[in-house]
Amino acid sequence: MSGRSSFLPVPDDTSKQVAKRIRRKDAIERAEMFTARHLPKYLRRLEELAHGIEVEEARADGETVVYAVGPDRQALQYLIERGMGKVPQRVELTGDEGGPMEILPWAAAGALTEVEDIEVLEGEVLNAKDEEG
């Protein structure tokens, strides 16, 4: 097994290359295209992991050792969830000391001009533009 990854080939001589800046949007688009192109290969490897694999490892003394790795539970779970959908999970929210939660309606400042009996929280509302300056 070599130390290099087959996923991202790296040229041997990178000293003459100049790094170029790319926009975040372009980087994400390239990563998505790369992943989409290699998706069948990734799914095959994931399925192999789900079933268990044999690993061949070369030791420092030159001897080769072969051993089995059992099925990967996370790989199995991922494949099942992709194929059948995630199992619904119950989420329970409670208030103080396990009691019911109090739900308060929220409105932007100035939106409730007709209602006078509203508790005002301390602090101020900032816009993103206010924080930059």
Buried (B, 14 or more C-beta within 10 A) or exposed (E): EEEEEEEEEEEEEEEEEEEEEEEEEEEEEEEEEEEEEEEEEEEEEBEBBBEEBEEEEEEEEEEEEEEEEEEBEEBBEBBEEEEEEEEEEEEEEEEEEEEEEEEEEEEEEEEEEEEEEEEEEEEEEEEEEEEEE
